[in-house]
Amino acid sequence: MSENVTQPTSINPQEFIAGVDNARRQKDALVLLELFNKVTGMQAQMWGSSIIGYGTYTYTLANGKQGTFMRTGFSPRKQNMVLYIMAGFGEKAELREKLGKHKTGKSCLYINKLDDVDLEVVEELIKADLAIMASRYPN
């Protein structure tokens, strides 16, 4: 694992979303912004030039160096909407089964469009992820 180079910026998340070229992706990003705001109770902050993140946690690498990253977030990428489920998916199999059409990476949930998934399940995934992250990284 390498040190995180993506850092918080002063970019306004609403302005970033307004600049998203794909109208569908822009609309979905506004829905997710509202959903993440509600579920996390935290203020959205841009991480790098294209990730909307919520909260922070501090992790320690094998070499002893520490880094800070967002607890959860999303990004309206060109190919997919990406939700960052930082605790991974090992403890969330039952929710993923009910989610709808999606793909996953280590801590990324890839969705083509929000119409493909159940937003109530997305909300439950975010809540479960935040609970797991709070127990792993109580800082």
Disulfide bonds with the S-S distance in Angstrom:
none
